[in-house]
Amino acid sequence: MNYIESLGKKAKAAEPFINSASTAAKNKALAEISAALRNNTELIIKQNELDLINAKENGMSESMQDRLRLDASRIEGIASAVDQLIELTDPVGQITDGYTRPNGLQIIKTRVPMGVIGIIFESRPNVTVDAASLCLKAGNAVILRGGKEAINSNMCLCSVMREAVKKAGFPEDIIQLVEDTSRETSVAMMKLNGYLDVLIPRGGAGLINAVVQNATVPVIETGVGNCHVYVDASADLDMAVDIADNGKTQRPSVCNAIENLIVHKECAEKFLPMISERFKAHNVEIYGCEETRRILGDSVLPATEEEYAKEFLDYKISVRVVDSIDEAIAHIRKYTTHHSECIVTKSLESSKKFQHEIDAAAVYVNASTRFTDGGEFGLGAEIGISTQKLHARGPMGLNELTTIKYLINGDGQIR
């Protein structure tokens, strides 16, 4: 039995305990986790510092280092998210439908845990706690496989959580971490049939494509965010500057940050200098079409197909001036990853057209794409943003980590 299979076997052994746990018991375990995170803040920061030292030595960008960094404030935020999860309604056991057939069969449709969930993710150690706590509340065992960039942070966080759930009376193997971050273990996890009920990749395009192409277990795609803001001819330009700036610079390394800015030609002469001035505060590098470069000058680099299709996750953005909303929609359709898209407009007709014709998990009118987040949607902590259409789409909270079971009661009916 190989290493990954041994983790799968342990998860399967622990699965019945968490699948059948009461809401009160699960909430007790979550409370122990949040308390343990706070009590071990200094230890977690110390281990995270080792990851940050390695990141700098390996030339990781500053925006990616920001994803990796943990401090007392961020750890408190992670612990608070666990506390908030306790307050959320437990989906397990909820009856979503019920009816009686003409033959007298009583059919009840209810929510049950998935079973064992695998999660492969990259350099954000907060995902370690978010994923584990969400899976726990939804009654699932979880196997976590983070990137090598955060291995010290992740090992520490998982050790803290395993001790916490053990203290609450659960088998510690309801939460496991793949400590071998080699490519071989990642591929083995993608093929862990018989142990994993679903695998969720959370990270960049390379990771997600690798999982989708190689996995033999069921997969839910999440995360890649080539997000756009389209500034319509009728837009409030001050609002558009705020929305585009927030979408790009508030936290550029996350999947709901914008990577493309599309501007209607009727407002381009006025709007582009306004947003360029705002971007200067963060030294945003602009790639633009010929019209963008004519308006803003040679400081704007030429935009090619590569830039329009790229998820920068950095202080970089591509800009295009268009003749119409139809041209803007066509551009988005060509390059979208179906995550989050936005129009800034005063036109009701334009807003309806945009929301109807754009195919994405979240389509905004006059609001930042940075709101595509479980907490901001009132769903609590999330496992990721699903960009596919089967089972789950958009922020994946507790409900999306459960499945359906039909309970049928009869009195001797036969067919």
DRENBALO-567798 format. One record per residue (C-alpha): residue in one letter; residue number from 1; x, y, z. Coordinates in steps of 0.05 Angstrom, whole numbers, plus 32768, in hexadecimal, padded with zeros to 4 digits. Example, Ala and Ser with C-alpha at 12.3 -4.5 7.8 and 13.67 -1.06 7.14 Angstrom:
2
  resn  resi    c1    c2    c3
     a     1  80F6  7FA6  809C
     s     2  8111  7FEB  808F
END
This chain:
415
  resn  resi    c1    c2    c3
     m     1  8000  8000  8000
     n     2  801E  8043  7FEC
     y     3  801F  8083  8015
     i     4  7FE2  80A4  7FF7
     e     5  7FB9  8064  7FFA
     s     6  7FCA  805E  8044
     l     7  7FAD  80A4  804F
     g     8  7F6F  8090  8029
     k     9  7F67  8051  8054
     k    10  7F6D  807B  8094
     a    11  7F3A  80AD  807A
     k    12  7F09  8076  8068
     a    13  7F11  8058  80AE
     a    14  7F02  809C  80CE
     e    15  7EC9  80AD  809E
     p    16  7E90  808B  80C3
     f    17  7E9F  80B2  8103
     i    18  7E9A  80F6  80E2
     n    19  7E62  80E3  80B2
     s    20  7E34  80D1  80EC
     a    21  7E4A  8108  811C
     s    22  7E16  8137  8139
     t    23  7E17  8181  812B
     a    24  7E29  818E  8174
     a    25  7E64  815E  8171
     k    26  7E7E  817D  8130
     n    27  7E76  81C3  814C
     k    28  7E9D  81AF  818A
     a    29  7ED6  8197  815E
     l    30  7ED5  81D9  8137
     a    31  7ED7  8200  8178
     e    32  7F14  81D7  818D
     i    33  7F35  81E7  814A
     s    34  7F2A  8232  8150
     a    35  7F44  8233  8198
     a    36  7F81  820A  8184
     l    37  7F92  8239  814B
     r    38  7F91  8274  817A
     n    39  7FB9  8250  81AF
     n    40  7FEE  823B  817D
     t    41  7FF4  827D  8157
     e    42  803E  8287  8166
     l    43  804F  8240  8151
     i    44  8028  8247  8110
     i    45  804B  8289  8100
     k    46  808F  826A  810E
     q    47  8082  8231  80DD
     n    48  8065  8261  80AA
     e    49  80A5  828B  80AE
     l    50  80CC  824E  8096
     d    51  80A0  824A  8058
     l    52  80A8  8295  804C
     i    53  80F4  828F  8050
     n    54  80F3  8257  801D
     a    55  80C3  827F  7FF1
     k    56  80F1  82BB  7FEE
     e    57  812D  828F  7FDF
     n    58  8107  826F  7FA6
     g    59  80F3  82B2  7F88
     m    60  80A9  82AF  7F97
     s    61  8085  82F0  7F83
     e    62  806F  8320  7FBA
     s    63  8026  8315  7FAA
     m    64  802E  82CA  7FB1
     q    65  8055  82D3  7FF1
     d    66  8019  82FA  800A
     r    67  7FED  82BD  7FFD
     l    68  801D  8293  8025
     r    69  8027  82C2  8060
     l    70  8006  82B7  80A4
     d    71  8008  82E8  80DE
     a    72  7FE0  82EF  811E
     s    73  7FA9  8316  80FB
     r    74  7FA1  82E3  80C4
     i    75  7FA1  82A9  80F4
     e    76  7F6C  82CC  811D
     g    77  7F44  82D4  80DD
     i    78  7F4B  828A  80CD
     a    79  7F35  8278  8114
     s    80  7EFA  82A8  810F
     a    81  7EE5  8287  80CE
     v    82  7EE2  8245  80F3
     d    83  7EB8  8266  812A
     q    84  7E88  8281  80F4
     l    85  7E83  823B  80D7
     i    86  7E68  8222  811A
     e    87  7E2E  8253  8113
     l    88  7E1B  823B  80CD
     t    89  7DE2  8209  80C4
     d    90  7DFA  81C1  80BE
     p    91  7DE1  81A8  807A
     v    92  7DE8  815E  808D
     g    93  7DA5  813E  8098
     q    94  7D7E  8177  8078
     i    95  7D40  8160  8052
     t    96  7D3F  8184  8010
     d    97  7D01  8162  7FF4
     g    98  7CCE  812E  8006
     y    99  7C90  8110  7FE6
     t   100  7C64  80D2  7FE3
     r   101  7C5D  80AB  7FA2
     p   102  7C19  8091  7F8A
     n   103  7C2E  804B  7FA1
     g   104  7C38  8064  7FE8
     l   105  7C84  8067  7FE7
     q   106  7C9D  80A1  8012
     i   107  7CDB  80C0  7FF3
     i   108  7D07  80F1  801A
     k   109  7D42  8116  7FFB
     t   110  7D77  8127  802F
     r   111  7DBD  8143  8032
     v   112  7DF6  8115  8047
     p   113  7E42  811D  804A
     m   114  7E6D  810F  800C
     g   115  7E9A  80E0  8033
     v   116  7EE4  80EB  8028
     i   117  7EF9  812B  8004
     g   118  7F3E  8138  7FE7
     i   119  7F56  817F  7FDD
     i   120  7F95  8192  7FB6
     f   121  7FA9  81DA  7FBE
     e   122  7FE4  8209  7FB9
     s   123  8005  823D  7FE4
     r   124  7FCE  8259  8010
     p   125  7FD2  8238  8055
     n   126  7F8F  8255  806A
     v   127  7F6F  8224  803A
     t   128  7F89  81EC  8067
     v   129  7F5C  8202  809F
     d   130  7F22  821A  8074
     a   131  7F1F  81D7  804F
     a   132  7F27  81AB  808C
     s   133  7EF3  81D1  80B5
     l   134  7EC0  81D3  807D
     c   135  7EC7  8189  806F
     l   136  7EC0  817A  80B9
     k   137  7E80  81A3  80C0
     a   138  7E63  8181  8082
     g   139  7E73  813D  80A1
     n   140  7EAE  812A  8074
     a   141  7EF4  810F  807F
     v   142  7F28  8136  8058
     i   143  7F6D  8129  803A
     l   144  7F92  816A  802D
     r   145  7FCC  8172  7FFC
     g   146  7FEB  81B8  7FFD
     g   147  8026  81D1  7FD6
     k   148  806E  81CB  7FEC
     e   149  8071  8217  7FF4
     a   150  8045  8212  8033
     i   151  8059  81CD  804E
     n   152  8073  81E5  8091
     s   153  8034  8210  809D
     n   154  8006  81D8  8087
     m   155  8027  81A3  80B1
     c   156  8021  81D0  80EE
     l   157  7FD8  81E3  80E0
     c   158  7FC4  819A  80D4
     s   159  7FE7  8183  8113
     v   160  7FC2  81B8  813B
     m   161  7F7F  81A4  811C
     r   162  7F8A  815A  8125
     e   163  7F98  8163  816F
     a   164  7F5A  818F  8175
     v   165  7F2A  815D  8155
     k   166  7F49  8125  817E
     k   167  7F3B  814E  81BD
     a   168  7EF2  8154  81A5
     g   169  7EEC  8109  81A1
     f   170  7EF6  80FE  8156
     p   171  7F2A  80D2  8133
     e   172  7F62  8101  811F
     d   173  7F64  80E1  80DA
     i   174  7F25  8107  80C6
     i   175  7F5A  813B  80B4
     q   176  7F99  8125  8090
     l   177  7FD1  8148  806B
     v   178  7FFB  812D  8032
     e   179  8040  813F  804D
     d   180  8064  8126  800F
     t   181  805B  815F  7FDD
     s   182  807A  813A  7FA1
     r   183  8055  8137  7F5F
     e   184  804E  80EC  7F68
     t   185  8022  80F4  7FA6
     s   186  7FF7  8127  7F82
     v   187  7FEB  80F8  7F47
     a   188  7FDE  80BE  7F77
     m   189  7FA9  80E7  7F9A
     m   190  7F87  80F6  7F58
     k   191  7F7E  80AB  7F4E
     l   192  7F69  8098  7F95
     n   193  7F2A  8074  7F7F
     g   194  7F08  804D  7FB5
     y   195  7F1E  807F  7FEA
     l   196  7F0F  80C5  7FD1
     d   197  7EC7  80D7  7FC1
     v   198  7EDB  8119  7FA1
     l   199  7F1A  8140  7F93
     i   200  7F1B  818C  7F94
     p   201  7F57  81B1  7F77
     r   202  7F60  81F9  7F8F
     g   203  7F96  8222  7F6E
     g   204  7FAF  823B  7F2B
     a   205  7FA0  8223  7EE5
     g   206  7FDB  81F3  7EE3
     l   207  7FC4  81CE  7F21
     i   208  7F7B  81CB  7F0E
     n   209  7F8A  81B4  7EC7
     a   210  7FB8  817E  7EE1
     v   211  7F83  8163  7F0F
     v   212  7F4C  8165  7EDB
     q   213  7F77  8141  7EA8
     n   214  7F94  810C  7ED6
     a   215  7F60  80FD  7F0B
     t   216  7F37  80BD  7F09
     v   217  7F10  80D2  7F47
     p   218  7ED6  8104  7F40
     v   219  7EEF  814D  7F3E
     i   220  7ED0  8191  7F4C
     e   221  7EF7  81C8  7F28
     t   222  7F04  8208  7F4E
     g   223  7F29  8248  7F4C
     v   224  7F4A  8260  7F0B
     g   225  7F34  82A8  7F06
     n   226  7F40  82CF  7EC6
     c   227  7F0D  8303  7EDD
     h   228  7EF8  8342  7EB6
     v   229  7EDB  8386  7EC4
     y   230  7EB7  83A7  7E89
     v   231  7EAD  83F3  7E8F
     d   232  7E70  8402  7E65
     a   233  7E64  8444  7E3F
     s   234  7E33  845B  7E74
     a   235  7E5D  8448  7EB1
     d   236  7E67  8475  7EED
     l   237  7EB2  847D  7EE2
     d   238  7EC4  848A  7F2B
     m   239  7E9F  844A  7F3E
     a   240  7EC2  8425  7F06
     v   241  7F07  843C  7F1F
     d   242  7EF6  8424  7F65
     i   243  7EDD  83E0  7F4D
     a   244  7F17  83D3  7F1D
     d   245  7F4A  83EA  7F50
     n   246  7F2C  83BF  7F87
     g   247  7F27  8383  7F59
     k   248  7F70  8388  7F44
     t   249  7F97  83A3  7F7F
     q   250  7F72  8391  7FC0
     r   251  7F8F  834B  7FBD
     p   252  7FAA  833A  7F78
     s   253  7FBF  82F3  7F87
     v   254  7F79  82D7  7F91
     c   255  7F4B  82B7  7F5D
     n   256  7F15  82ED  7F60
     a   257  7F46  8326  7F51
     i   258  7F3E  8343  7F0B
     e   259  7F70  8337  7ED4
     n   260  7F4E  835B  7E9A
     l   261  7F30  83A0  7E93
     i   262  7F03  83AE  7E57
     v   263  7EEE  83F6  7E48
     h   264  7EBA  8411  7E18
     k   265  7ED9  8442  7DE6
     e   266  7EA8  847A  7DF9
     c   267  7EC6  8480  7E3F
     a   268  7F0C  8466  7E33
     e   269  7F2D  84AB  7E29
     k   270  7F15  84C1  7E6E
     f   271  7F15  8480  7E95
     l   272  7F58  8462  7E82
     p   273  7F82  849C  7E9E
     m   274  7F58  8499  7EDE
     i   275  7F64  844E  7EEA
     s   276  7FAD  8453  7ED4
     e   277  7FB8  8488  7F09
     r   278  7F98  845B  7F3E
     f   279  7FC0  841F  7F28
     k   280  8002  8446  7F30
     a   281  7FFA  8442  7F7C
     h   282  8006  83F7  7F76
     n   283  8035  83F9  7F3A
     v   284  8004  83D0  7F11
     e   285  8022  83BB  7ECF
     i   286  7FF1  83C8  7E96
     y   287  7FEE  83A1  7E55
     g   288  7FC0  83C2  7E22
     c   289  7FA4  83C2  7DDC
     e   290  7FBA  83F6  7DA9
     e   291  7F83  8427  7DBF
     t   292  7F96  841F  7E08
     r   293  7FDF  842E  7DF7
     r   294  7FCB  846A  7DCD
     i   295  7FA5  8488  7E09
     l   296  7FD6  8475  7E40
     g   297  8018  8476  7E1B
     d   298  8053  8447  7E13
     s   299  8056  8435  7E5D
     v   300  801E  8404  7E4B
     l   301  803A  83C3  7E30
     p   302  801A  83A3  7DF3
     a   303  7FE4  8370  7E04
     t   304  7FE6  832E  7DE0
     e   305  7FBA  82F0  7DE2
     e   306  7FE6  82D6  7E1A
     e   307  7FD7  8312  7E47
     y   308  7F8D  8311  7E3A
     a   309  7F8A  82C7  7E4C
     k   310  7FB8  82CA  7E89
     e   311  7FA6  82C7  7ED3
     f   312  7FDD  82F5  7EEB
     l   313  7FD1  82F0  7F36
     d   314  7FFD  832D  7F3B
     y   315  7FFD  8379  7F32
     k   316  7FF3  8372  7EE7
     i   317  7FB5  837C  7EBC
     s   318  7FA2  837A  7E72
     v   319  7F76  83B1  7E55
     r   320  7F4D  83B4  7E16
     v   321  7F21  83EB  7DF8
     v   322  7EE3  83D2  7DD4
     d   323  7EAF  83F0  7DA6
     s   324  7E72  83D1  7DC7
     i   325  7E57  83A6  7DFF
     d   326  7E52  836D  7DCD
     e   327  7E9C  8371  7DBF
     a   328  7EAA  8372  7E0A
     i   329  7E7E  8334  7E15
     a   330  7EA1  8311  7DDB
     h   331  7EE5  8320  7DF9
     i   332  7ECF  8304  7E3D
     r   333  7EB1  82C6  7E1E
     k   334  7EF4  82B8  7DFC
     y   335  7F1F  82BF  7E39
     t   336  7EF3  82B3  7E76
     t   337  7F00  827B  7EA7
     h   338  7EB6  8280  7EBC
     h   339  7EC7  829A  7F01
     s   340  7EB2  82E3  7F0D
     e   341  7EA2  831A  7EDA
     c   342  7E8A  8362  7EE5
     i   343  7E6A  839B  7EBE
     v   344  7E69  83E3  7ED7
     t   345  7E2E  8407  7EB7
     k   346  7DF3  8434  7EC4
     s   347  7DCB  8411  7E8D
     l   348  7D98  83DE  7EA3
     e   349  7D97  83C1  7E5D
     s   350  7DE2  83B7  7E5D
     s   351  7DE3  8399  7EA2
     k   352  7DAD  8366  7E90
     k   353  7DCF  8355  7E4E
     f   354  7E12  834A  7E71
     q   355  7DF6  831F  7EA9
     h   356  7DCD  82F6  7E77
     e   357  7E04  82EA  7E44
     i   358  7E41  82E1  7E70
     d   359  7E4E  8299  7E85
     a   360  7E6F  829C  7EC9
     a   361  7E63  8284  7F10
     a   362  7E5A  82CC  7F27
     v   363  7E46  8307  7EFB
     y   364  7E47  834C  7F1B
     v   365  7E28  838F  7F0B
     n   366  7E4A  83CB  7F2C
     a   367  7E6F  83A3  7F61
     s   368  7EB5  8387  7F6A
     t   369  7EC4  833F  7F56
     r   370  7EE9  8339  7F99
     f   371  7EA6  8327  7FB9
     t   372  7EA6  82E1  7F9A
     d   373  7EB5  82C0  7FDC
     g   374  7E8E  8293  800A
     g   375  7E92  82C3  8044
     e   376  7E7D  82FE  801B
     f   377  7E42  82D7  7FFF
     g   378  7E2C  82C4  8045
     l   379  7E40  827B  803C
     g   380  7E78  827B  806F
     a   381  7EBC  825E  8060
     e   382  7EC1  823D  801C
     i   383  7EE8  8205  7FFC
     g   384  7EF3  822D  7FBD
     i   385  7ECD  824B  7F82
     s   386  7EB2  8217  7F52
     t   387  7EB6  822D  7F09
     q   388  7E93  81EF  7EEE
     k   389  7E49  81E1  7EE9
     l   390  7E3E  819B  7F05
     h   391  7E2C  8193  7F4F
     a   392  7E48  81D6  7F67
     r   393  7E55  821B  7F49
     g   394  7E71  825A  7F69
     p   395  7E86  825C  7FB3
     m   396  7E86  8215  7FCE
     g   397  7E6D  8214  8016
     l   398  7E4F  81DF  8043
     n   399  7E16  81CA  8016
     e   400  7E45  81BD  7FDC
     l   401  7E6D  818C  8007
     t   402  7E31  8160  8010
     t   403  7E0B  8133  7FE0
     i   404  7DC4  8117  7FDD
     k   405  7DA7  80D7  7FF9
     y   406  7D60  80BF  7FEC
     l   407  7D3D  809E  8026
     i   408  7D02  8072  8010
     n   409  7CCF  8055  8040
     g   410  7C9A  8024  802B
     d   411  7C6B  7FEF  8047
     g   412  7C79  7FB4  8019
     q   413  7C75  7FD4  7FD4
     i   414  7C94  7FAC  7F9B
     r   415  7C9B  7FBD  7F51
END
